[in-house]
Amino acid sequence: GTNGTWKEVAPMSVKRSNFAAAVWDDKLFVFGGEQNSVEQTVEYFDGEKWNSFCSLPSDHTPLAALNWKNV
């Protein structure tokens, strides 16, 4: 199996650090973060590729994300 091992996958569409992340509906979502400036983009990884999702309404960093009762 692959337990306890790392596997390289597709890179994020936008390079970022200091972002928030959460899993929902078997997808990994990343929110905001920083590059040379604060990022407002949200994207998700579906197991194969990164997809654009939406933009945050304003610049914020640092961020936190949470999946509460699958809502």
Jmol script that loads the backbone (N, CA, C; Angstrom):
load data "model"
ATOM      1  N   GLY A   1       0.801  -1.184   0.000  1.00  0.00           N
ATOM      2  CA  GLY A   1       0.000   0.000   0.000  1.00  0.00           C
ATOM      3  C   GLY A   1       0.847   1.252   0.000  1.00  0.00           C
ATOM      4  N   THR A   2       0.182   2.386   0.063  1.00  0.00           N
ATOM      5  CA  THR A   2       0.876   3.675   0.044  1.00  0.00           C
ATOM      6  C   THR A   2       0.826   4.376   1.398  1.00  0.00           C
ATOM      7  N   ASN A   3       0.392   3.695   2.438  1.00  0.00           N
ATOM      8  CA  ASN A   3       0.345   4.324   3.767  1.00  0.00           C
ATOM      9  C   ASN A   3       1.727   4.770   4.199  1.00  0.00           C
ATOM     10  N   GLY A   4       1.819   5.980   4.693  1.00  0.00           N
ATOM     11  CA  GLY A   4       3.075   6.490   5.198  1.00  0.00           C
ATOM     12  C   GLY A   4       4.063   6.923   4.137  1.00  0.00           C
ATOM     13  N   THR A   5       3.623   7.040   2.889  1.00  0.00           N
ATOM     14  CA  THR A   5       4.526   7.481   1.824  1.00  0.00           C
ATOM     15  C   THR A   5       3.967   8.731   1.160  1.00  0.00           C
ATOM     16  N   TRP A   6       4.855   9.489   0.535  1.00  0.00           N
ATOM     17  CA  TRP A   6       4.474  10.697  -0.193  1.00  0.00           C
ATOM     18  C   TRP A   6       4.495  10.398  -1.674  1.00  0.00           C
ATOM     19  N   LYS A   7       3.614  11.044  -2.412  1.00  0.00           N
ATOM     20  CA  LYS A   7       3.557  10.895  -3.859  1.00  0.00           C
ATOM     21  C   LYS A   7       3.423  12.287  -4.469  1.00  0.00           C
ATOM     22  N   GLU A   8       4.250  12.589  -5.462  1.00  0.00           N
ATOM     23  CA  GLU A   8       4.160  13.888  -6.120  1.00  0.00           C
ATOM     24  C   GLU A   8       2.940  13.909  -7.033  1.00  0.00           C
ATOM     25  N   VAL A   9       2.183  14.990  -6.968  1.00  0.00           N
ATOM     26  CA  VAL A   9       0.994  15.165  -7.810  1.00  0.00           C
ATOM     27  C   VAL A   9       1.120  16.493  -8.553  1.00  0.00           C
ATOM     28  N   ALA A  10       0.103  16.858  -9.288  1.00  0.00           N
ATOM     29  CA  ALA A  10       0.117  18.103 -10.066  1.00  0.00           C
ATOM     30  C   ALA A  10       0.334  19.303  -9.148  1.00  0.00           C
ATOM     31  N   PRO A  11       1.132  20.290  -9.587  1.00  0.00           N
ATOM     32  CA  PRO A  11       1.331  21.491  -8.768  1.00  0.00           C
ATOM     33  C   PRO A  11       0.069  22.350  -8.736  1.00  0.00           C
ATOM     34  N   MET A  12      -0.076  23.150  -7.684  1.00  0.00           N
ATOM     35  CA  MET A  12      -1.194  24.088  -7.606  1.00  0.00           C
ATOM     36  C   MET A  12      -1.142  25.043  -8.794  1.00  0.00           C
ATOM     37  N   SER A  13      -2.289  25.570  -9.172  1.00  0.00           N
ATOM     38  CA  SER A  13      -2.360  26.539 -10.268  1.00  0.00           C
ATOM     39  C   SER A  13      -1.669  27.843  -9.893  1.00  0.00           C
ATOM     40  N   VAL A  14      -1.758  28.209  -8.615  1.00  0.00           N
ATOM     41  CA  VAL A  14      -1.162  29.444  -8.102  1.00  0.00           C
ATOM     42  C   VAL A  14      -0.197  29.071  -6.980  1.00  0.00           C
ATOM     43  N   LYS A  15       1.076  29.468  -7.125  1.00  0.00           N
ATOM     44  CA  LYS A  15       2.031  29.244  -6.035  1.00  0.00           C
ATOM     45  C   LYS A  15       1.593  30.079  -4.841  1.00  0.00           C
ATOM     46  N   ARG A  16       1.644  29.480  -3.634  1.00  0.00           N
ATOM     47  CA  ARG A  16       1.196  30.209  -2.446  1.00  0.00           C
ATOM     48  C   ARG A  16       1.789  29.595  -1.194  1.00  0.00           C
ATOM     49  N   SER A  17       1.878  30.400  -0.169  1.00  0.00           N
ATOM     50  CA  SER A  17       2.252  29.948   1.169  1.00  0.00           C
ATOM     51  C   SER A  17       1.249  30.566   2.135  1.00  0.00           C
ATOM     52  N   ASN A  18       1.264  30.120   3.385  1.00  0.00           N
ATOM     53  CA  ASN A  18       0.366  30.665   4.416  1.00  0.00           C
ATOM     54  C   ASN A  18      -1.107  30.607   4.015  1.00  0.00           C
ATOM     55  N   PHE A  19      -1.512  29.526   3.385  1.00  0.00           N
ATOM     56  CA  PHE A  19      -2.907  29.353   2.970  1.00  0.00           C
ATOM     57  C   PHE A  19      -3.647  28.468   3.962  1.00  0.00           C
ATOM     58  N   ALA A  20      -4.963  28.449   3.864  1.00  0.00           N
ATOM     59  CA  ALA A  20      -5.787  27.531   4.644  1.00  0.00           C
ATOM     60  C   ALA A  20      -6.172  26.371   3.737  1.00  0.00           C
ATOM     61  N   ALA A  21      -6.404  25.209   4.330  1.00  0.00           N
ATOM     62  CA  ALA A  21      -6.787  24.034   3.546  1.00  0.00           C
ATOM     63  C   ALA A  21      -7.818  23.225   4.317  1.00  0.00           C
ATOM     64  N   ALA A  22      -8.717  22.585   3.575  1.00  0.00           N
ATOM     65  CA  ALA A  22      -9.718  21.712   4.174  1.00  0.00           C
ATOM     66  C   ALA A  22     -10.165  20.701   3.127  1.00  0.00           C
ATOM     67  N   VAL A  23     -10.579  19.529   3.591  1.00  0.00           N
ATOM     68  CA  VAL A  23     -11.103  18.496   2.696  1.00  0.00           C
ATOM     69  C   VAL A  23     -12.615  18.508   2.792  1.00  0.00           C
ATOM     70  N   TRP A  24     -13.268  18.490   1.638  1.00  0.00           N
ATOM     71  CA  TRP A  24     -14.722  18.410   1.556  1.00  0.00           C
ATOM     72  C   TRP A  24     -15.090  17.666   0.288  1.00  0.00           C
ATOM     73  N   ASP A  25     -16.012  16.726   0.381  1.00  0.00           N
ATOM     74  CA  ASP A  25     -16.508  15.978  -0.779  1.00  0.00           C
ATOM     75  C   ASP A  25     -15.349  15.323  -1.538  1.00  0.00           C
ATOM     76  N   ASP A  26     -14.403  14.747  -0.799  1.00  0.00           N
ATOM     77  CA  ASP A  26     -13.225  14.072  -1.368  1.00  0.00           C
ATOM     78  C   ASP A  26     -12.352  14.987  -2.210  1.00  0.00           C
ATOM     79  N   LYS A  27     -12.383  16.276  -1.929  1.00  0.00           N
ATOM     80  CA  LYS A  27     -11.540  17.246  -2.629  1.00  0.00           C
ATOM     81  C   LYS A  27     -10.756  18.047  -1.592  1.00  0.00           C
ATOM     82  N   LEU A  28      -9.513  18.402  -1.938  1.00  0.00           N
ATOM     83  CA  LEU A  28      -8.681  19.234  -1.081  1.00  0.00           C
ATOM     84  C   LEU A  28      -8.792  20.673  -1.552  1.00  0.00           C
ATOM     85  N   PHE A  29      -9.363  21.538  -0.718  1.00  0.00           N
ATOM     86  CA  PHE A  29      -9.536  22.956  -1.041  1.00  0.00           C
ATOM     87  C   PHE A  29      -8.427  23.764  -0.378  1.00  0.00           C
ATOM     88  N   VAL A  30      -7.875  24.739  -1.110  1.00  0.00           N
ATOM     89  CA  VAL A  30      -6.925  25.695  -0.535  1.00  0.00           C
ATOM     90  C   VAL A  30      -7.486  27.097  -0.729  1.00  0.00           C
ATOM     91  N   PHE A  31      -7.354  27.911   0.308  1.00  0.00           N
ATOM     92  CA  PHE A  31      -7.958  29.241   0.348  1.00  0.00           C
ATOM     93  C   PHE A  31      -6.877  30.290   0.549  1.00  0.00           C
ATOM     94  N   GLY A  32      -6.844  31.284  -0.341  1.00  0.00           N
ATOM     95  CA  GLY A  32      -5.977  32.437  -0.156  1.00  0.00           C
ATOM     96  C   GLY A  32      -4.509  32.099  -0.048  1.00  0.00           C
ATOM     97  N   GLY A  33      -3.840  32.789   0.856  1.00  0.00           N
ATOM     98  CA  GLY A  33      -2.412  32.622   1.049  1.00  0.00           C
ATOM     99  C   GLY A  33      -1.651  33.826   0.529  1.00  0.00           C
ATOM    100  N   GLU A  34      -0.357  33.640   0.374  1.00  0.00           N
ATOM    101  CA  GLU A  34       0.497  34.729  -0.086  1.00  0.00           C
ATOM    102  C   GLU A  34       1.431  34.227  -1.171  1.00  0.00           C
ATOM    103  N   GLN A  35       1.741  35.100  -2.087  1.00  0.00           N
ATOM    104  CA  GLN A  35       2.758  34.894  -3.102  1.00  0.00           C
ATOM    105  C   GLN A  35       3.675  36.107  -2.965  1.00  0.00           C
ATOM    106  N   ASN A  36       3.665  37.020  -3.907  1.00  0.00           N
ATOM    107  CA  ASN A  36       4.322  38.316  -3.710  1.00  0.00           C
ATOM    108  C   ASN A  36       3.359  39.279  -3.032  1.00  0.00           C
ATOM    109  N   SER A  37       2.085  38.943  -3.083  1.00  0.00           N
ATOM    110  CA  SER A  37       1.033  39.709  -2.416  1.00  0.00           C
ATOM    111  C   SER A  37       0.019  38.702  -1.882  1.00  0.00           C
ATOM    112  N   VAL A  38      -1.011  39.186  -1.210  1.00  0.00           N
ATOM    113  CA  VAL A  38      -2.028  38.297  -0.654  1.00  0.00           C
ATOM    114  C   VAL A  38      -2.899  37.756  -1.782  1.00  0.00           C
ATOM    115  N   GLU A  39      -3.131  36.449  -1.773  1.00  0.00           N
ATOM    116  CA  GLU A  39      -3.956  35.779  -2.782  1.00  0.00           C
ATOM    117  C   GLU A  39      -5.415  35.740  -2.336  1.00  0.00           C
ATOM    118  N   GLN A  40      -6.333  35.942  -3.255  1.00  0.00           N
ATOM    119  CA  GLN A  40      -7.761  35.824  -2.960  1.00  0.00           C
ATOM    120  C   GLN A  40      -8.369  34.588  -3.615  1.00  0.00           C
ATOM    121  N   THR A  41      -7.572  33.802  -4.328  1.00  0.00           N
ATOM    122  CA  THR A  41      -8.114  32.668  -5.073  1.00  0.00           C
ATOM    123  C   THR A  41      -8.348  31.455  -4.185  1.00  0.00           C
ATOM    124  N   VAL A  42      -9.326  30.656  -4.593  1.00  0.00           N
ATOM    125  CA  VAL A  42      -9.619  29.369  -3.972  1.00  0.00           C
ATOM    126  C   VAL A  42      -9.566  28.337  -5.085  1.00  0.00           C
ATOM    127  N   GLU A  43      -8.855  27.238  -4.845  1.00  0.00           N
ATOM    128  CA  GLU A  43      -8.828  26.155  -5.814  1.00  0.00           C
ATOM    129  C   GLU A  43      -8.928  24.833  -5.073  1.00  0.00           C
ATOM    130  N   TYR A  44      -9.245  23.771  -5.804  1.00  0.00           N
ATOM    131  CA  TYR A  44      -9.350  22.458  -5.174  1.00  0.00           C
ATOM    132  C   TYR A  44      -8.676  21.400  -6.035  1.00  0.00           C
ATOM    133  N   PHE A  45      -8.185  20.361  -5.353  1.00  0.00           N
ATOM    134  CA  PHE A  45      -7.543  19.227  -6.003  1.00  0.00           C
ATOM    135  C   PHE A  45      -8.515  18.064  -5.959  1.00  0.00           C
ATOM    136  N   ASP A  46      -8.817  17.493  -7.130  1.00  0.00           N
ATOM    137  CA  ASP A  46      -9.803  16.413  -7.218  1.00  0.00           C
ATOM    138  C   ASP A  46      -9.179  15.022  -7.248  1.00  0.00           C
ATOM    139  N   GLY A  47      -7.894  14.932  -6.964  1.00  0.00           N
ATOM    140  CA  GLY A  47      -7.198  13.654  -7.011  1.00  0.00           C
ATOM    141  C   GLY A  47      -6.339  13.509  -8.254  1.00  0.00           C
ATOM    142  N   GLU A  48      -6.606  14.357  -9.252  1.00  0.00           N
ATOM    143  CA  GLU A  48      -5.830  14.331 -10.492  1.00  0.00           C
ATOM    144  C   GLU A  48      -5.270  15.697 -10.852  1.00  0.00           C
ATOM    145  N   LYS A  49      -6.091  16.745 -10.701  1.00  0.00           N
ATOM    146  CA  LYS A  49      -5.660  18.080 -11.117  1.00  0.00           C
ATOM    147  C   LYS A  49      -6.271  19.134 -10.199  1.00  0.00           C
ATOM    148  N   TRP A  50      -5.681  20.344 -10.253  1.00  0.00           N
ATOM    149  CA  TRP A  50      -6.196  21.491  -9.515  1.00  0.00           C
ATOM    150  C   TRP A  50      -7.219  22.217 -10.374  1.00  0.00           C
ATOM    151  N   ASN A  51      -8.286  22.679  -9.744  1.00  0.00           N
ATOM    152  CA  ASN A  51      -9.372  23.373 -10.431  1.00  0.00           C
ATOM    153  C   ASN A  51      -9.658  24.691  -9.731  1.00  0.00           C
ATOM    154  N   SER A  52      -9.928  25.730 -10.509  1.00  0.00           N
ATOM    155  CA  SER A  52     -10.307  27.022  -9.954  1.00  0.00           C
ATOM    156  C   SER A  52     -11.701  26.901  -9.355  1.00  0.00           C
ATOM    157  N   PHE A  53     -11.931  27.541  -8.202  1.00  0.00           N
ATOM    158  CA  PHE A  53     -13.239  27.451  -7.550  1.00  0.00           C
ATOM    159  C   PHE A  53     -13.904  28.821  -7.449  1.00  0.00           C
ATOM    160  N   CYS A  54     -13.273  29.756  -6.770  1.00  0.00           N
ATOM    161  CA  CYS A  54     -13.842  31.096  -6.618  1.00  0.00           C
ATOM    162  C   CYS A  54     -12.764  32.032  -6.098  1.00  0.00           C
ATOM    163  N   SER A  55     -13.138  33.267  -5.852  1.00  0.00           N
ATOM    164  CA  SER A  55     -12.242  34.239  -5.219  1.00  0.00           C
ATOM    165  C   SER A  55     -12.822  34.645  -3.878  1.00  0.00           C
ATOM    166  N   LEU A  56     -11.954  34.879  -2.922  1.00  0.00           N
ATOM    167  CA  LEU A  56     -12.390  35.380  -1.627  1.00  0.00           C
ATOM    168  C   LEU A  56     -12.804  36.840  -1.777  1.00  0.00           C
ATOM    169  N   PRO A  57     -13.744  37.319  -0.964  1.00  0.00           N
ATOM    170  CA  PRO A  57     -14.236  38.692  -1.116  1.00  0.00           C
ATOM    171  C   PRO A  57     -13.217  39.767  -0.746  1.00  0.00           C
ATOM    172  N   SER A  58     -12.184  39.406   0.034  1.00  0.00           N
ATOM    173  CA  SER A  58     -11.177  40.400   0.412  1.00  0.00           C
ATOM    174  C   SER A  58      -9.874  39.696   0.763  1.00  0.00           C
ATOM    175  N   ASP A  59      -8.812  40.489   0.893  1.00  0.00           N
ATOM    176  CA  ASP A  59      -7.498  39.961   1.247  1.00  0.00           C
ATOM    177  C   ASP A  59      -7.429  39.680   2.741  1.00  0.00           C
ATOM    178  N   HIS A  60      -7.033  38.470   3.098  1.00  0.00           N
ATOM    179  CA  HIS A  60      -6.822  38.116   4.503  1.00  0.00           C
ATOM    180  C   HIS A  60      -5.683  37.121   4.593  1.00  0.00           C
ATOM    181  N   THR A  61      -4.838  37.304   5.557  1.00  0.00           N
ATOM    182  CA  THR A  61      -3.822  36.307   5.865  1.00  0.00           C
ATOM    183  C   THR A  61      -3.385  36.529   7.305  1.00  0.00           C
ATOM    184  N   PRO A  62      -3.167  35.528   8.102  1.00  0.00           N
ATOM    185  CA  PRO A  62      -3.361  34.125   7.770  1.00  0.00           C
ATOM    186  C   PRO A  62      -4.837  33.744   7.808  1.00  0.00           C
ATOM    187  N   LEU A  63      -5.132  32.583   7.280  1.00  0.00           N
ATOM    188  CA  LEU A  63      -6.498  32.064   7.217  1.00  0.00           C
ATOM    189  C   LEU A  63      -6.589  30.737   7.949  1.00  0.00           C
ATOM    190  N   ALA A  64      -7.807  30.319   8.235  1.00  0.00           N
ATOM    191  CA  ALA A  64      -8.067  28.986   8.773  1.00  0.00           C
ATOM    192  C   ALA A  64      -9.292  28.447   8.056  1.00  0.00           C
ATOM    193  N   ALA A  65      -9.366  27.129   7.899  1.00  0.00           N
ATOM    194  CA  ALA A  65     -10.511  26.496   7.237  1.00  0.00           C
ATOM    195  C   ALA A  65     -10.936  25.281   8.044  1.00  0.00           C
ATOM    196  N   LEU A  66     -12.216  24.952   7.956  1.00  0.00           N
ATOM    197  CA  LEU A  66     -12.775  23.862   8.735  1.00  0.00           C
ATOM    198  C   LEU A  66     -13.957  23.268   7.992  1.00  0.00           C
ATOM    199  N   ASN A  67     -14.055  21.956   7.971  1.00  0.00           N
ATOM    200  CA  ASN A  67     -15.234  21.274   7.444  1.00  0.00           C
ATOM    201  C   ASN A  67     -16.039  20.816   8.652  1.00  0.00           C
ATOM    202  N   TRP A  68     -17.168  21.466   8.896  1.00  0.00           N
ATOM    203  CA  TRP A  68     -17.981  21.178  10.076  1.00  0.00           C
ATOM    204  C   TRP A  68     -19.227  20.412   9.667  1.00  0.00           C
ATOM    205  N   LYS A  69     -19.315  19.149  10.044  1.00  0.00           N
ATOM    206  CA  LYS A  69     -20.474  18.294   9.781  1.00  0.00           C
ATOM    207  C   LYS A  69     -20.854  18.266   8.303  1.00  0.00           C
ATOM    208  N   ASN A  70     -19.852  18.306   7.424  1.00  0.00           N
ATOM    209  CA  ASN A  70     -20.067  18.234   5.974  1.00  0.00           C
ATOM    210  C   ASN A  70     -20.968  19.333   5.440  1.00  0.00           C
ATOM    211  N   VAL A  71     -20.947  20.496   6.066  1.00  0.00           N
ATOM    212  CA  VAL A  71     -21.759  21.620   5.606  1.00  0.00           C
ATOM    213  C   VAL A  71     -20.891  22.566   4.814  1.00  0.00           C
TER     214      VAL A  71
END
end "model"
wireframe off; spacefill off
backbone 0.3
color backbone group
